[in-house]
Amino acid sequence: RKNLNSLSVSRVDQLRNTHPEVASIIDRWIDPLAPWRSRSHDLSEFVRQFKRLPVQRRHNKAENSLALWLLDQGRKFRAGRLTELQITELKSIDVRVANKLIV
């Protein structure tokens, strides 16, 4: 049985190019936090662009989704389920994000 580490870089690239979903799966194998990092980046961009935290709004699904993700990060923080790296990254986005983790 082969694992991803036993494949050559070119073979991994070939697999990644077969389908976007395969590429996503491979990316998660290589970096399990890749989806989390993507959402963290989305949050950072949102705060930078709108100068506020996302809120739950029925008419804006993207903002609603991001607000729920941030709420979930606060729950995970309080339960001790975020890594130090994740905590540091979230706190570095904005002081309001840091405060949201604690509440």
C-alpha positions, 0 to 999 in steps of 0.5 A: 500500500502506497502513501502520498510520501512514496509518490514522486512530485511529478506523480502527485502533480499528475494526480492533482491535475486529474480533477479539482476534487482530487487536487483538494484531497491531495492538498488536505493530505499534504497540509491538513490545515489548508482548508482552515488557512483558506477560511482564515485568509477569507476572514482576514480579507473581509476585515481588511475590506469592510473594516468590521467583523462578519455578521450573520445576515440572511441576504449575504450567504458568504458573510453569514458563512464566515460569521458562523466559521468565526463563531465556531473558532471561538468555541474551539478556542474555549474548548482548547481545540485550536493549535497555538499557530491557529490562535496566533494567526486568528489574533493577528488578523484584528483585535476584534477577532482576538476579542471574539475568541474570548467571548 
